Amino acid sequence: MDRELLLLRVDRGALRGLRCMACGAPLDGSRVLGYPHSGGTVVLGGTRLWAFIECRRCRYQNSLVGLGVDGGGVRVLGAERLGR
Ligand SMILES: [Zn+2]
């Protein structure tokens, strides 16, 4: 897989109550994106993904690592390719 961006459908339980690190807006409902990366903490079908939540207000890409979310606790239900 290349660096193609994926729109991730996740069990949002582990993501509840998070706020954007740039503007402070709640991230509930903001889309979760990711791309294959060896250092990723979220796993989809055996592939590690670097995942982040894109703030709906300011578009800042909040990485799960930066938000302090343990990616291993985030269950990916599906993914859709967004292209580049
Ligand atoms: Zn923001």
PDB file of the backbone (N, CA, C, O) and the ligand in Angstrom, with CONECT records:
HET     ZN  A 101       1
ATOM      1  N   MET A   1       0.846  -1.204   0.000  1.00  0.00           N
ATOM      2  CA  MET A   1       0.000   0.000   0.000  1.00  0.00           C
ATOM      3  C   MET A   1       0.881   1.253   0.000  1.00  0.00           C
ATOM      4  O   MET A   1       1.965   1.261   0.583  1.00  0.00           O
ATOM      5  N   ASP A   2       0.411   2.286  -0.647  1.00  0.00           N
ATOM      6  CA  ASP A   2       1.168   3.542  -0.649  1.00  0.00           C
ATOM      7  C   ASP A   2       0.595   4.482   0.408  1.00  0.00           C
ATOM      8  O   ASP A   2      -0.064   4.048   1.353  1.00  0.00           O
ATOM      9  N   ARG A   3       0.847   5.727   0.239  1.00  0.00           N
ATOM     10  CA  ARG A   3       0.418   6.717   1.217  1.00  0.00           C
ATOM     11  C   ARG A   3      -1.017   7.190   0.988  1.00  0.00           C
ATOM     12  O   ARG A   3      -1.413   8.259   1.453  1.00  0.00           O
ATOM     13  N   GLU A   4      -1.773   6.392   0.277  1.00  0.00           N
ATOM     14  CA  GLU A   4      -3.141   6.786  -0.034  1.00  0.00           C
ATOM     15  C   GLU A   4      -3.936   7.046   1.244  1.00  0.00           C
ATOM     16  O   GLU A   4      -3.872   6.281   2.206  1.00  0.00           O
ATOM     17  N   LEU A   5      -4.670   8.126   1.225  1.00  0.00           N
ATOM     18  CA  LEU A   5      -5.438   8.521   2.399  1.00  0.00           C
ATOM     19  C   LEU A   5      -6.724   7.701   2.506  1.00  0.00           C
ATOM     20  O   LEU A   5      -7.430   7.479   1.523  1.00  0.00           O
ATOM     21  N   LEU A   6      -6.998   7.266   3.717  1.00  0.00           N
ATOM     22  CA  LEU A   6      -8.194   6.468   3.975  1.00  0.00           C
ATOM     23  C   LEU A   6      -9.114   7.204   4.937  1.00  0.00           C
ATOM     24  O   LEU A   6      -8.665   7.803   5.914  1.00  0.00           O
ATOM     25  N   LEU A   7     -10.393   7.151   4.649  1.00  0.00           N
ATOM     26  CA  LEU A   7     -11.399   7.637   5.591  1.00  0.00           C
ATOM     27  C   LEU A   7     -11.790   6.434   6.436  1.00  0.00           C
ATOM     28  O   LEU A   7     -12.302   5.440   5.921  1.00  0.00           O
ATOM     29  N   LEU A   8     -11.544   6.532   7.741  1.00  0.00           N
ATOM     30  CA  LEU A   8     -11.749   5.385   8.621  1.00  0.00           C
ATOM     31  C   LEU A   8     -13.092   5.473   9.330  1.00  0.00           C
ATOM     32  O   LEU A   8     -13.495   6.527   9.824  1.00  0.00           O
ATOM     33  N   ARG A   9     -13.761   4.344   9.364  1.00  0.00           N
ATOM     34  CA  ARG A   9     -14.977   4.225  10.160  1.00  0.00           C
ATOM     35  C   ARG A   9     -14.560   3.476  11.421  1.00  0.00           C
ATOM     36  O   ARG A   9     -14.156   2.314  11.367  1.00  0.00           O
ATOM     37  N   VAL A  10     -14.663   4.154  12.540  1.00  0.00           N
ATOM     38  CA  VAL A  10     -14.168   3.553  13.776  1.00  0.00           C
ATOM     39  C   VAL A  10     -15.250   3.534  14.840  1.00  0.00           C
ATOM     40  O   VAL A  10     -16.214   4.298  14.799  1.00  0.00           O
ATOM     41  N   ASP A  11     -15.060   2.648  15.779  1.00  0.00           N
ATOM     42  CA  ASP A  11     -15.857   2.644  16.992  1.00  0.00           C
ATOM     43  C   ASP A  11     -15.385   3.867  17.785  1.00  0.00           C
ATOM     44  O   ASP A  11     -14.258   3.898  18.280  1.00  0.00           O
ATOM     45  N   ARG A  12     -16.251   4.864  17.899  1.00  0.00           N
ATOM     46  CA  ARG A  12     -15.809   6.140  18.439  1.00  0.00           C
ATOM     47  C   ARG A  12     -15.748   6.180  19.964  1.00  0.00           C
ATOM     48  O   ARG A  12     -15.444   7.219  20.550  1.00  0.00           O
ATOM     49  N   GLY A  13     -16.031   5.068  20.590  1.00  0.00           N
ATOM     50  CA  GLY A  13     -16.032   5.039  22.049  1.00  0.00           C
ATOM     51  C   GLY A  13     -14.744   5.559  22.661  1.00  0.00           C
ATOM     52  O   GLY A  13     -14.756   6.291  23.651  1.00  0.00           O
ATOM     53  N   ALA A  14     -13.613   5.161  22.043  1.00  0.00           N
ATOM     54  CA  ALA A  14     -12.310   5.547  22.588  1.00  0.00           C
ATOM     55  C   ALA A  14     -11.968   6.996  22.263  1.00  0.00           C
ATOM     56  O   ALA A  14     -10.977   7.526  22.765  1.00  0.00           O
ATOM     57  N   LEU A  15     -12.783   7.644  21.424  1.00  0.00           N
ATOM     58  CA  LEU A  15     -12.468   8.998  20.953  1.00  0.00           C
ATOM     59  C   LEU A  15     -13.376  10.050  21.573  1.00  0.00           C
ATOM     60  O   LEU A  15     -13.264  11.237  21.265  1.00  0.00           O
ATOM     61  N   ARG A  16     -14.266   9.613  22.441  1.00  0.00           N
ATOM     62  CA  ARG A  16     -15.255  10.533  23.004  1.00  0.00           C
ATOM     63  C   ARG A  16     -14.593  11.616  23.845  1.00  0.00           C
ATOM     64  O   ARG A  16     -13.669  11.354  24.614  1.00  0.00           O
ATOM     65  N   GLY A  17     -15.092  12.849  23.679  1.00  0.00           N
ATOM     66  CA  GLY A  17     -14.662  13.945  24.548  1.00  0.00           C
ATOM     67  C   GLY A  17     -13.347  14.609  24.168  1.00  0.00           C
ATOM     68  O   GLY A  17     -12.846  15.457  24.907  1.00  0.00           O
ATOM     69  N   LEU A  18     -12.782  14.233  23.023  1.00  0.00           N
ATOM     70  CA  LEU A  18     -11.509  14.832  22.612  1.00  0.00           C
ATOM     71  C   LEU A  18     -11.742  16.226  22.040  1.00  0.00           C
ATOM     72  O   LEU A  18     -12.794  16.522  21.474  1.00  0.00           O
ATOM     73  N   ARG A  19     -10.721  17.077  22.207  1.00  0.00           N
ATOM     74  CA  ARG A  19     -10.799  18.426  21.659  1.00  0.00           C
ATOM     75  C   ARG A  19      -9.587  18.709  20.782  1.00  0.00           C
ATOM     76  O   ARG A  19      -8.497  18.182  21.003  1.00  0.00           O
ATOM     77  N   CYS A  20      -9.807  19.550  19.789  1.00  0.00           N
ATOM     78  CA  CYS A  20      -8.743  19.922  18.850  1.00  0.00           C
ATOM     79  C   CYS A  20      -7.588  20.585  19.594  1.00  0.00           C
ATOM     80  O   CYS A  20      -7.797  21.464  20.430  1.00  0.00           O
ATOM     81  N   MET A  21      -6.376  20.154  19.282  1.00  0.00           N
ATOM     82  CA  MET A  21      -5.194  20.707  19.943  1.00  0.00           C
ATOM     83  C   MET A  21      -4.896  22.122  19.447  1.00  0.00           C
ATOM     84  O   MET A  21      -4.186  22.876  20.113  1.00  0.00           O
ATOM     85  N   ALA A  22      -5.433  22.482  18.287  1.00  0.00           N
ATOM     86  CA  ALA A  22      -5.145  23.798  17.729  1.00  0.00           C
ATOM     87  C   ALA A  22      -6.176  24.845  18.149  1.00  0.00           C
ATOM     88  O   ALA A  22      -5.809  25.956  18.530  1.00  0.00           O
ATOM     89  N   CYS A  23      -7.457  24.500  18.084  1.00  0.00           N
ATOM     90  CA  CYS A  23      -8.489  25.520  18.344  1.00  0.00           C
ATOM     91  C   CYS A  23      -9.403  25.175  19.512  1.00  0.00           C
ATOM     92  O   CYS A  23     -10.200  26.015  19.931  1.00  0.00           O
ATOM     93  N   GLY A  24      -9.308  23.973  20.041  1.00  0.00           N
ATOM     94  CA  GLY A  24     -10.109  23.620  21.212  1.00  0.00           C
ATOM     95  C   GLY A  24     -11.518  23.129  20.915  1.00  0.00           C
ATOM     96  O   GLY A  24     -12.267  22.808  21.838  1.00  0.00           O
ATOM     97  N   ALA A  25     -11.890  23.066  19.641  1.00  0.00           N
ATOM     98  CA  ALA A  25     -13.238  22.607  19.301  1.00  0.00           C
ATOM     99  C   ALA A  25     -13.392  21.113  19.614  1.00  0.00           C
ATOM    100  O   ALA A  25     -12.431  20.352  19.502  1.00  0.00           O
ATOM    101  N   PRO A  26     -14.598  20.697  20.006  1.00  0.00           N
ATOM    102  CA  PRO A  26     -14.825  19.264  20.214  1.00  0.00           C
ATOM    103  C   PRO A  26     -14.608  18.497  18.905  1.00  0.00           C
ATOM    104  O   PRO A  26     -14.974  18.965  17.827  1.00  0.00           O
ATOM    105  N   LEU A  27     -14.012  17.324  19.020  1.00  0.00           N
ATOM    106  CA  LEU A  27     -13.736  16.529  17.819  1.00  0.00           C
ATOM    107  C   LEU A  27     -14.793  15.459  17.575  1.00  0.00           C
ATOM    108  O   LEU A  27     -14.682  14.675  16.632  1.00  0.00           O
ATOM    109  N   ASP A  28     -15.814  15.426  18.422  1.00  0.00           N
ATOM    110  CA  ASP A  28     -16.889  14.458  18.198  1.00  0.00           C
ATOM    111  C   ASP A  28     -17.495  14.732  16.825  1.00  0.00           C
ATOM    112  O   ASP A  28     -17.874  15.865  16.530  1.00  0.00           O
ATOM    113  N   GLY A  29     -17.588  13.730  16.008  1.00  0.00           N
ATOM    114  CA  GLY A  29     -18.199  13.890  14.696  1.00  0.00           C
ATOM    115  C   GLY A  29     -17.223  14.303  13.606  1.00  0.00           C
ATOM    116  O   GLY A  29     -17.562  14.235  12.425  1.00  0.00           O
ATOM    117  N   SER A  30     -16.020  14.730  13.973  1.00  0.00           N
ATOM    118  CA  SER A  30     -15.029  15.061  12.952  1.00  0.00           C
ATOM    119  C   SER A  30     -14.507  13.760  12.343  1.00  0.00           C
ATOM    120  O   SER A  30     -14.475  12.722  13.004  1.00  0.00           O
ATOM    121  N   ARG A  31     -14.101  13.830  11.087  1.00  0.00           N
ATOM    122  CA  ARG A  31     -13.735  12.577  10.429  1.00  0.00           C
ATOM    123  C   ARG A  31     -12.359  12.083  10.862  1.00  0.00           C
ATOM    124  O   ARG A  31     -11.453  12.854  11.178  1.00  0.00           O
ATOM    125  N   VAL A  32     -12.254  10.770  10.859  1.00  0.00           N
ATOM    126  CA  VAL A  32     -11.009  10.107  11.241  1.00  0.00           C
ATOM    127  C   VAL A  32     -10.352   9.620   9.956  1.00  0.00           C
ATOM    128  O   VAL A  32     -10.961   8.889   9.175  1.00  0.00           O
ATOM    129  N   LEU A  33      -9.111  10.028   9.746  1.00  0.00           N
ATOM    130  CA  LEU A  33      -8.385   9.691   8.527  1.00  0.00           C
ATOM    131  C   LEU A  33      -7.108   8.947   8.888  1.00  0.00           C
ATOM    132  O   LEU A  33      -6.636   9.006  10.023  1.00  0.00           O
ATOM    133  N   GLY A  34      -6.567   8.258   7.919  1.00  0.00           N
ATOM    134  CA  GLY A  34      -5.320   7.557   8.191  1.00  0.00           C
ATOM    135  C   GLY A  34      -4.650   7.126   6.909  1.00  0.00           C
ATOM    136  O   GLY A  34      -5.254   7.117   5.836  1.00  0.00           O
ATOM    137  N   TYR A  35      -3.383   6.768   7.046  1.00  0.00           N
ATOM    138  CA  TYR A  35      -2.657   6.202   5.903  1.00  0.00           C
ATOM    139  C   TYR A  35      -1.661   5.194   6.434  1.00  0.00           C
ATOM    140  O   TYR A  35      -1.201   5.298   7.571  1.00  0.00           O
ATOM    141  N   PRO A  36      -1.334   4.225   5.610  1.00  0.00           N
ATOM    142  CA  PRO A  36      -0.398   3.178   6.041  1.00  0.00           C
ATOM    143  C   PRO A  36       0.946   3.772   6.445  1.00  0.00           C
ATOM    144  O   PRO A  36       1.526   4.581   5.722  1.00  0.00           O
ATOM    145  N   HIS A  37       1.419   3.363   7.594  1.00  0.00           N
ATOM    146  CA  HIS A  37       2.683   3.898   8.124  1.00  0.00           C
ATOM    147  C   HIS A  37       3.201   2.899   9.151  1.00  0.00           C
ATOM    148  O   HIS A  37       2.456   2.426  10.009  1.00  0.00           O
ATOM    149  N   SER A  38       4.474   2.592   9.048  1.00  0.00           N
ATOM    150  CA  SER A  38       5.038   1.567   9.935  1.00  0.00           C
ATOM    151  C   SER A  38       4.963   1.984  11.397  1.00  0.00           C
ATOM    152  O   SER A  38       4.949   1.133  12.286  1.00  0.00           O
ATOM    153  N   GLY A  39       4.914   3.280  11.650  1.00  0.00           N
ATOM    154  CA  GLY A  39       4.842   3.755  13.028  1.00  0.00           C
ATOM    155  C   GLY A  39       3.418   3.973  13.508  1.00  0.00           C
ATOM    156  O   GLY A  39       3.197   4.479  14.608  1.00  0.00           O
ATOM    157  N   GLY A  40       2.440   3.586  12.669  1.00  0.00           N
ATOM    158  CA  GLY A  40       1.045   3.803  13.040  1.00  0.00           C
ATOM    159  C   GLY A  40       0.630   2.954  14.231  1.00  0.00           C
ATOM    160  O   GLY A  40       1.187   1.887  14.486  1.00  0.00           O
ATOM    161  N   THR A  41      -0.360   3.457  14.950  1.00  0.00           N
ATOM    162  CA  THR A  41      -0.802   2.761  16.165  1.00  0.00           C
ATOM    163  C   THR A  41      -2.155   2.094  15.983  1.00  0.00           C
ATOM    164  O   THR A  41      -2.599   1.337  16.846  1.00  0.00           O
ATOM    165  N   VAL A  42      -2.813   2.375  14.859  1.00  0.00           N
ATOM    166  CA  VAL A  42      -4.110   1.763  14.585  1.00  0.00           C
ATOM    167  C   VAL A  42      -3.897   0.670  13.548  1.00  0.00           C
ATOM    168  O   VAL A  42      -3.155   0.857  12.584  1.00  0.00           O
ATOM    169  N   VAL A  43      -4.538  -0.452  13.744  1.00  0.00           N
ATOM    170  CA  VAL A  43      -4.326  -1.575  12.830  1.00  0.00           C
ATOM    171  C   VAL A  43      -5.617  -1.912  12.088  1.00  0.00           C
ATOM    172  O   VAL A  43      -6.688  -2.042  12.680  1.00  0.00           O
ATOM    173  N   LEU A  44      -5.472  -2.046  10.776  1.00  0.00           N
ATOM    174  CA  LEU A  44      -6.600  -2.442   9.937  1.00  0.00           C
ATOM    175  C   LEU A  44      -6.150  -3.613   9.073  1.00  0.00           C
ATOM    176  O   LEU A  44      -5.282  -3.463   8.213  1.00  0.00           O
ATOM    177  N   GLY A  45      -6.735  -4.757   9.304  1.00  0.00           N
ATOM    178  CA  GLY A  45      -6.406  -5.932   8.506  1.00  0.00           C
ATOM    179  C   GLY A  45      -4.925  -6.241   8.468  1.00  0.00           C
ATOM    180  O   GLY A  45      -4.414  -6.665   7.432  1.00  0.00           O
ATOM    181  N   GLY A  46      -4.224  -6.042   9.569  1.00  0.00           N
ATOM    182  CA  GLY A  46      -2.810  -6.354   9.631  1.00  0.00           C
ATOM    183  C   GLY A  46      -1.903  -5.222   9.186  1.00  0.00           C
ATOM    184  O   GLY A  46      -0.681  -5.328   9.298  1.00  0.00           O
ATOM    185  N   THR A  47      -2.488  -4.128   8.679  1.00  0.00           N
ATOM    186  CA  THR A  47      -1.699  -2.971   8.251  1.00  0.00           C
ATOM    187  C   THR A  47      -1.751  -1.883   9.317  1.00  0.00           C
ATOM    188  O   THR A  47      -2.819  -1.523   9.812  1.00  0.00           O
ATOM    189  N   ARG A  48      -0.573  -1.371   9.657  1.00  0.00           N
ATOM    190  CA  ARG A  48      -0.532  -0.276  10.622  1.00  0.00           C
ATOM    191  C   ARG A  48      -0.874   1.034   9.939  1.00  0.00           C
ATOM    192  O   ARG A  48      -0.395   1.326   8.843  1.00  0.00           O
ATOM    193  N   LEU A  49      -1.702   1.809  10.600  1.00  0.00           N
ATOM    194  CA  LEU A  49      -2.113   3.097  10.042  1.00  0.00           C
ATOM    195  C   LEU A  49      -1.748   4.232  10.986  1.00  0.00           C
ATOM    196  O   LEU A  49      -1.921   4.135  12.201  1.00  0.00           O
ATOM    197  N   TRP A  50      -1.235   5.319  10.396  1.00  0.00           N
ATOM    198  CA  TRP A  50      -1.072   6.554  11.139  1.00  0.00           C
ATOM    199  C   TRP A  50      -2.422   7.247  11.034  1.00  0.00           C
ATOM    200  O   TRP A  50      -2.851   7.608   9.938  1.00  0.00           O
ATOM    201  N   ALA A  51      -3.092   7.436  12.161  1.00  0.00           N
ATOM    202  CA  ALA A  51      -4.456   7.952  12.136  1.00  0.00           C
ATOM    203  C   ALA A  51      -4.546   9.313  12.814  1.00  0.00           C
ATOM    204  O   ALA A  51      -3.813   9.611  13.757  1.00  0.00           O
ATOM    205  N   PHE A  52      -5.448  10.114  12.316  1.00  0.00           N
ATOM    206  CA  PHE A  52      -5.641  11.444  12.889  1.00  0.00           C
ATOM    207  C   PHE A  52      -7.096  11.872  12.709  1.00  0.00           C
ATOM    208  O   PHE A  52      -7.819  11.353  11.858  1.00  0.00           O
ATOM    209  N   ILE A  53      -7.489  12.810  13.516  1.00  0.00           N
ATOM    210  CA  ILE A  53      -8.843  13.359  13.437  1.00  0.00           C
ATOM    211  C   ILE A  53      -8.726  14.776  12.902  1.00  0.00           C
ATOM    212  O   ILE A  53      -8.034  15.619  13.473  1.00  0.00           O
ATOM    213  N   GLU A  54      -9.413  15.020  11.799  1.00  0.00           N
ATOM    214  CA  GLU A  54      -9.350  16.335  11.170  1.00  0.00           C
ATOM    215  C   GLU A  54     -10.424  17.231  11.778  1.00  0.00           C
ATOM    216  O   GLU A  54     -11.617  16.947  11.669  1.00  0.00           O
ATOM    217  N   CYS A  55      -9.993  18.303  12.413  1.00  0.00           N
ATOM    218  CA  CYS A  55     -10.934  19.219  13.068  1.00  0.00           C
ATOM    219  C   CYS A  55     -11.898  19.815  12.042  1.00  0.00           C
ATOM    220  O   CYS A  55     -11.488  20.288  10.982  1.00  0.00           O
ATOM    221  N   ARG A  56     -13.187  19.781  12.384  1.00  0.00           N
ATOM    222  CA  ARG A  56     -14.178  20.330  11.458  1.00  0.00           C
ATOM    223  C   ARG A  56     -14.103  21.845  11.368  1.00  0.00           C
ATOM    224  O   ARG A  56     -14.484  22.448  10.364  1.00  0.00           O
ATOM    225  N   ARG A  57     -13.601  22.446  12.444  1.00  0.00           N
ATOM    226  CA  ARG A  57     -13.577  23.909  12.463  1.00  0.00           C
ATOM    227  C   ARG A  57     -12.341  24.467  11.765  1.00  0.00           C
ATOM    228  O   ARG A  57     -12.454  25.318  10.884  1.00  0.00           O
ATOM    229  N   CYS A  58     -11.148  23.983  12.162  1.00  0.00           N
ATOM    230  CA  CYS A  58      -9.915  24.610  11.655  1.00  0.00           C
ATOM    231  C   CYS A  58      -9.111  23.697  10.735  1.00  0.00           C
ATOM    232  O   CYS A  58      -8.095  24.117  10.182  1.00  0.00           O
ATOM    233  N   ARG A  59      -9.561  22.444  10.565  1.00  0.00           N
ATOM    234  CA  ARG A  59      -8.905  21.483   9.669  1.00  0.00           C
ATOM    235  C   ARG A  59      -7.570  20.965  10.201  1.00  0.00           C
ATOM    236  O   ARG A  59      -6.877  20.228   9.500  1.00  0.00           O
ATOM    237  N   TYR A  60      -7.204  21.332  11.405  1.00  0.00           N
ATOM    238  CA  TYR A  60      -5.962  20.809  11.968  1.00  0.00           C
ATOM    239  C   TYR A  60      -6.065  19.287  12.055  1.00  0.00           C
ATOM    240  O   TYR A  60      -7.109  18.736  12.405  1.00  0.00           O
ATOM    241  N   GLN A  61      -4.955  18.623  11.726  1.00  0.00           N
ATOM    242  CA  GLN A  61      -4.941  17.166  11.766  1.00  0.00           C
ATOM    243  C   GLN A  61      -4.368  16.704  13.096  1.00  0.00           C
ATOM    244  O   GLN A  61      -3.154  16.692  13.301  1.00  0.00           O
ATOM    245  N   ASN A  62      -5.270  16.324  13.995  1.00  0.00           N
ATOM    246  CA  ASN A  62      -4.883  15.884  15.337  1.00  0.00           C
ATOM    247  C   ASN A  62      -4.539  14.405  15.307  1.00  0.00           C
ATOM    248  O   ASN A  62      -5.431  13.565  15.181  1.00  0.00           O
ATOM    249  N   SER A  63      -3.248  14.072  15.424  1.00  0.00           N
ATOM    250  CA  SER A  63      -2.891  12.647  15.424  1.00  0.00           C
ATOM    251  C   SER A  63      -3.380  12.007  16.715  1.00  0.00           C
ATOM    252  O   SER A  63      -3.426  12.653  17.762  1.00  0.00           O
ATOM    253  N   LEU A  64      -3.737  10.754  16.632  1.00  0.00           N
ATOM    254  CA  LEU A  64      -4.181  10.052  17.836  1.00  0.00           C
ATOM    255  C   LEU A  64      -3.055  10.021  18.853  1.00  0.00           C
ATOM    256  O   LEU A  64      -3.291  10.119  20.057  1.00  0.00           O
ATOM    257  N   VAL A  65      -1.824   9.883  18.363  1.00  0.00           N
ATOM    258  CA  VAL A  65      -0.670   9.875  19.260  1.00  0.00           C
ATOM    259  C   VAL A  65      -0.603  11.211  20.010  1.00  0.00           C
ATOM    260  O   VAL A  65      -0.402  11.240  21.224  1.00  0.00           O
ATOM    261  N   GLY A  66      -0.773  12.308  19.275  1.00  0.00           N
ATOM    262  CA  GLY A  66      -0.727  13.627  19.889  1.00  0.00           C
ATOM    263  C   GLY A  66      -1.844  13.846  20.890  1.00  0.00           C
ATOM    264  O   GLY A  66      -1.678  14.554  21.883  1.00  0.00           O
ATOM    265  N   LEU A  67      -2.983  13.231  20.618  1.00  0.00           N
ATOM    266  CA  LEU A  67      -4.137  13.363  21.508  1.00  0.00           C
ATOM    267  C   LEU A  67      -4.023  12.448  22.718  1.00  0.00           C
ATOM    268  O   LEU A  67      -4.837  12.516  23.639  1.00  0.00           O
ATOM    269  N   GLY A  68      -3.015  11.598  22.706  1.00  0.00           N
ATOM    270  CA  GLY A  68      -2.828  10.688  23.831  1.00  0.00           C
ATOM    271  C   GLY A  68      -3.746   9.486  23.793  1.00  0.00           C
ATOM    272  O   GLY A  68      -3.961   8.830  24.812  1.00  0.00           O
ATOM    273  N   VAL A  69      -4.293   9.193  22.611  1.00  0.00           N
ATOM    274  CA  VAL A  69      -5.179   8.040  22.471  1.00  0.00           C
ATOM    275  C   VAL A  69      -4.342   6.802  22.156  1.00  0.00           C
ATOM    276  O   VAL A  69      -3.495   6.821  21.263  1.00  0.00           O
ATOM    277  N   ASP A  70      -4.587   5.749  22.888  1.00  0.00           N
ATOM    278  CA  ASP A  70      -3.925   4.483  22.599  1.00  0.00           C
ATOM    279  C   ASP A  70      -4.608   3.872  21.373  1.00  0.00           C
ATOM    280  O   ASP A  70      -5.734   3.380  21.456  1.00  0.00           O
ATOM    281  N   GLY A  71      -3.911   3.910  20.242  1.00  0.00           N
ATOM    282  CA  GLY A  71      -4.515   3.438  19.002  1.00  0.00           C
ATOM    283  C   GLY A  71      -4.948   1.988  19.059  1.00  0.00           C
ATOM    284  O   GLY A  71      -5.856   1.569  18.342  1.00  0.00           O
ATOM    285  N   GLY A  72      -4.292   1.228  19.917  1.00  0.00           N
ATOM    286  CA  GLY A  72      -4.662  -0.174  20.041  1.00  0.00           C
ATOM    287  C   GLY A  72      -6.078  -0.356  20.572  1.00  0.00           C
ATOM    288  O   GLY A  72      -6.676  -1.421  20.423  1.00  0.00           O
ATOM    289  N   GLY A  73      -6.607   0.694  21.193  1.00  0.00           N
ATOM    290  CA  GLY A  73      -7.964   0.622  21.727  1.00  0.00           C
ATOM    291  C   GLY A  73      -9.012   1.131  20.760  1.00  0.00           C
ATOM    292  O   GLY A  73     -10.204   1.146  21.067  1.00  0.00           O
ATOM    293  N   VAL A  74      -8.549   1.555  19.571  1.00  0.00           N
ATOM    294  CA  VAL A  74      -9.468   2.091  18.570  1.00  0.00           C
ATOM    295  C   VAL A  74      -9.786   0.999  17.558  1.00  0.00           C
ATOM    296  O   VAL A  74      -8.901   0.529  16.844  1.00  0.00           O
ATOM    297  N   ARG A  75     -11.040   0.602  17.501  1.00  0.00           N
ATOM    298  CA  ARG A  75     -11.436  -0.468  16.600  1.00  0.00           C
ATOM    299  C   ARG A  75     -11.874   0.125  15.264  1.00  0.00           C
ATOM    300  O   ARG A  75     -12.799   0.936  15.207  1.00  0.00           O
ATOM    301  N   VAL A  76     -11.204  -0.285  14.198  1.00  0.00           N
ATOM    302  CA  VAL A  76     -11.541   0.189  12.859  1.00  0.00           C
ATOM    303  C   VAL A  76     -12.587  -0.745  12.263  1.00  0.00           C
ATOM    304  O   VAL A  76     -12.359  -1.948  12.139  1.00  0.00           O
ATOM    305  N   LEU A  77     -13.722  -0.187  11.900  1.00  0.00           N
ATOM    306  CA  LEU A  77     -14.826  -0.988  11.371  1.00  0.00           C
ATOM    307  C   LEU A  77     -14.784  -1.058   9.853  1.00  0.00           C
ATOM    308  O   LEU A  77     -15.339  -1.975   9.247  1.00  0.00           O
ATOM    309  N   GLY A  78     -14.119  -0.078   9.244  1.00  0.00           N
ATOM    310  CA  GLY A  78     -14.041  -0.080   7.798  1.00  0.00           C
ATOM    311  C   GLY A  78     -13.230   1.103   7.318  1.00  0.00           C
ATOM    312  O   GLY A  78     -12.919   2.008   8.093  1.00  0.00           O
ATOM    313  N   ALA A  79     -12.887   1.099   6.049  1.00  0.00           N
ATOM    314  CA  ALA A  79     -12.105   2.183   5.491  1.00  0.00           C
ATOM    315  C   ALA A  79     -12.499   2.408   4.041  1.00  0.00           C
ATOM    316  O   ALA A  79     -12.851   1.482   3.310  1.00  0.00           O
ATOM    317  N   GLU A  80     -12.428   3.662   3.661  1.00  0.00           N
ATOM    318  CA  GLU A  80     -12.793   4.048   2.296  1.00  0.00           C
ATOM    319  C   GLU A  80     -11.649   4.881   1.740  1.00  0.00           C
ATOM    320  O   GLU A  80     -11.161   5.791   2.410  1.00  0.00           O
ATOM    321  N   ARG A  81     -11.222   4.582   0.538  1.00  0.00           N
ATOM    322  CA  ARG A  81     -10.100   5.324  -0.052  1.00  0.00           C
ATOM    323  C   ARG A  81     -10.551   6.705  -0.503  1.00  0.00           C
ATOM    324  O   ARG A  81     -11.588   6.857  -1.149  1.00  0.00           O
ATOM    325  N   LEU A  82      -9.755   7.706  -0.152  1.00  0.00           N
ATOM    326  CA  LEU A  82     -10.067   9.073  -0.543  1.00  0.00           C
ATOM    327  C   LEU A  82      -9.172   9.537  -1.686  1.00  0.00           C
ATOM    328  O   LEU A  82      -9.407  10.600  -2.261  1.00  0.00           O
ATOM    329  N   GLY A  83      -8.155   8.758  -2.020  1.00  0.00           N
ATOM    330  CA  GLY A  83      -7.196   9.210  -3.026  1.00  0.00           C
ATOM    331  C   GLY A  83      -6.248  10.196  -2.402  1.00  0.00           C
ATOM    332  O   GLY A  83      -6.131  10.248  -1.177  1.00  0.00           O
ATOM    333  N   ARG A  84      -5.584  10.962  -3.189  1.00  0.00           N
ATOM    334  CA  ARG A  84      -4.574  11.879  -2.648  1.00  0.00           C
ATOM    335  C   ARG A  84      -5.079  13.294  -2.640  1.00  0.00           C
ATOM    336  O   ARG A  84      -4.364  14.203  -2.218  1.00  0.00           O
TER     337      ARG A  84
HETATM  338 ZN    ZN A 101      -9.506  22.881  15.377  1.00  0.00          ZN2+
END
